């Protein structure tokens, strides 16, 4: 191989090796535990019957592969997969799996949000054939489930009767890096690892062969062979009287550039544009101040990369273009991923993208003159892009609507002094924990008249709650009701479009009077994130609990190091987290089991988010006392993800009204499920306290268009606090009454009004 081809081949092999190694970095699915293939079947399993399997020695359950088939002439059969824990077999995860009609058993993957059983916790997998298709066709369909040979795992049971068959779950599928998958024996990942090692081995071999100690003897051998070949060729030409004219062009030495004196700003403008552009499109979700820390860190990172490349490459233009190229690759990765849609795969994007970028860097390195021209063009282009994004942000902030707080001074004059006096009267142990739970679109019983929620009301009253029988919200939509309730003030001069365009509404929900007051009284503020734009987080909160497919994410101040916390919180803010999902950092962030493709968190409407919120509220207990806990649960608001039994519909349309004929509509079915979960939350909270805390459970607005102001309002107010509230109380006065009764803040009550 000529000396001109050897570096090219070596470079290509190096890039291939790097690409294959990079493709092993993202997370992928692989089988972490498996049993023998299906050899028999259990069934038929008719509607309202089930098969179960005990899951022994399972660390985490995420995806389980089963085999099943519906009766081939009966149509598709709905099956609900559940993870049951404990002797009471309480469902902790549920998913719906439609089983196709087939003559043969087919594989299905049951995908649960990851669940890690506690040490010693008994866990079962249940596959229940749903009666969803209705009682009139109850016996029209059945399902057969595949099983293994006896002795290959935990035995299955049919309607709680143990069978002679082995396990139902044939494979437990986990997610990890491609390296883990390759070591576990995953064929595609093992093939890429083998290819990467082979390409790296060839590169090393070529490097070794080019070393003088090795190449000199080889060159001598090749020289002797060429001499012999030329001698033979000359004899043949002489014999044939042929003329062999060698033509060629003398290689000219490459002209070196003296370099240009120019100032390149585009490497810093590329991340600035990426961040500002993302912010300008999401101003209702994030504050501009949330981007400052990320901008500073990005500028510092670009400076470090540019200085390093400038020292290494000895040319400012080449270093600037190389830095800009790295910036473009880093900040555009997530957008390319989203643009590819269903064809996107981190493994292939990294495997192809990284070698291409490295190849371009090697190309730019040897061409300083084009680099200077490219840098000049990018300077102007990036300046224009940053200017456009900055203009959009400025216009949005300057054109904030004319919303004003009505009666802002009533009850709040001199409040700081009254709060300070109240704080002196109470020690931390004397303050009762406060739970403020808003259930979205939760109506009051009897509104409409045919809606009878009296059973739930009676359950609340039996636990000591006062339920306001004529409670109303002041506004008929969350975007006005929640900011007004949290600030205990009315909003003036609003219109329908302000909920989408006004930064002031977001600011009111983010930095609210109630949060400031309870913190000044000595409470720790724990904010349970909802995913909804007005209650995702709060600037007042000491701790924000967010929910992602990989688990709960906590962020909050460290009181021992306020300055460090302030920096850390901004760096770990929701803006930073969601923005990084649009960059090359995306494949290396936490696992994504069921998240939307455009973000790491669940969508606000995802049923798993609701389940996580209920689970967290049940477990929060007496830690961090005294504490104020705020949670906005986006149910029973549509989509109707849950039926009355907790079966889950994952599509955005949710269950239809004809899903369960035992309830008037899918809304009421979901509401019944929410009732049951709320009673569990209340019971678990009360079990943790010797003296009951303050609990406020309210709707932000009602359900039907004509009754959107009639809401549930339930108050657990110990020590006679129920005397402070009254049947027709509206949302703006809930915490005015509570704070006045327990702390003597003299906020006073506003006139109860509704704004249509």
C-alpha angles and dihedrals in degrees: 000000000000121000088246095055098042096070091046094052091043091051092049092049090049092051091047090050092049091048093051092047090049091052088062094058101076122077119265138173120264138162111263097177133011142172131205121300121275112280104167143015138239117216165324088259109191128202114295091022126105147192122217141191130194110235107219125188095002117153100189129000116210112134126014125189117217135171121232146146134191120224104288094231097037104071130235116336124210115228126186115212114204138181108216123194134196131006090297088056094226111190111242097169131023133178135171119236120186109213115210123227110258142150090224132051113259131196121254130181115221106205117203127177102259113280124188112196117222117250108285093008114145112229130187134189111220125190108193123185104227125226089217094124089068139257094274089067097031096132097035096097141033140177133227117209124204121237138186131236116289113269097032094101145322110340121247125239128212114210088343092306113118114238132205091249129101129236126328095207106075099176136021109209121205136180125234141129121306087251090062091045092051092050089049089056102258103165100217093045093044089051091053091047091050091048092049092051091046093051091046090049092052091049091051091047092052090047091051092047091053092055112110093238089059103027097051096065089042092051091050090051092048090047091055090048091051091049090052093047093049091049091053091045092051091052090050092049091048090050093048093037091232126161117221110191115194112211127182147143123250109243111242119220112255113258112239121218121233088214130239132262100234137135113232115200101163096091087065094039094056095067090037090056093045092053097041093045091052091047093048090056093048106039092133090056100043140032118235089238090064090069097054097084092047091049091051093048091047093050090050092049092049091049092052093048093046094049091048093049092044091056093044099044099035091218127094096204094051092044091050094049091046091051091047091049091052089048093051091049093048099046098039098049097091093045091053089049092053092044091056090056114182091003093062119113123168092213095059095037091055093040092055102027100054095052091046092052092046090049091052090049090054090048093050092046093070097042112066097161096059088042090060092050092046090049092053092051093046091051092062096037094051092045089055093048093049090047091053093050092045090050092052092051093047093048091049093051095043093047095055110148122261093254111149134185110253114229094354094173099049109113093350100084109111091002095140091062093048091049091050090051092049092049091055090056095056132056119209092259091055095056113095118225112252124216117192110186121178116195109202116239094354111159127204121253112275095027100134095023093238091056104097110187093155094120091062091043090052090050089053093047091049087059092053101267124145109220114201105226097203100033119154138182120234094228134033098228136055096237091067102025097055098047089046093049094047092050095039088226138106124250118229135208098009129156136192095268097052091082088067102035110032119095087190093071090053090047091052092052093043099049105027136171095239093056093047093049098049091047091050088052090058102264126140107231113222112188117197106208117234102186088236112124096243099044104032092105142343132223089217095056123111090198130021118197114205127180125223134167089258093054142274119334119206125195128171147124125300102218091201091062111025096169094050090046093052091055094042093048093052091047091050094040122130090254092058093044095050094040092053088058087070093055139066088273089074099088091051098050122095122306119285112213104159105354124131114267091243098057148018097240128070115264112260090252096049111121092221090064090056092048091050091051092052091047092049094049090050092053103038091093125162097324120128096019130222095038140159112214119196122187129169106196111197095217146134079025112107143297089080095223096162132051121208091275095050097255108154132232109195102191119092093247091062125192117342123234091254093055095096117020091194091076128054093240143346089265093062091044090056091044091055090053091049089051091056094047092047091053088052090051092049094047093049091048093049092046089061096056132069088196113037119247126228110272125186118186115179143152118242091217139343132267116246123058094243093045101040093131098055108096143168111258116179124171131191100195113167125206095036096308092140087077088071094063130059139198098265098042116144129215097260091062100045097096095027087066094042096047092046093050099046101031106021094233093153095220090149128209124282123221108276106245138158125214116213 
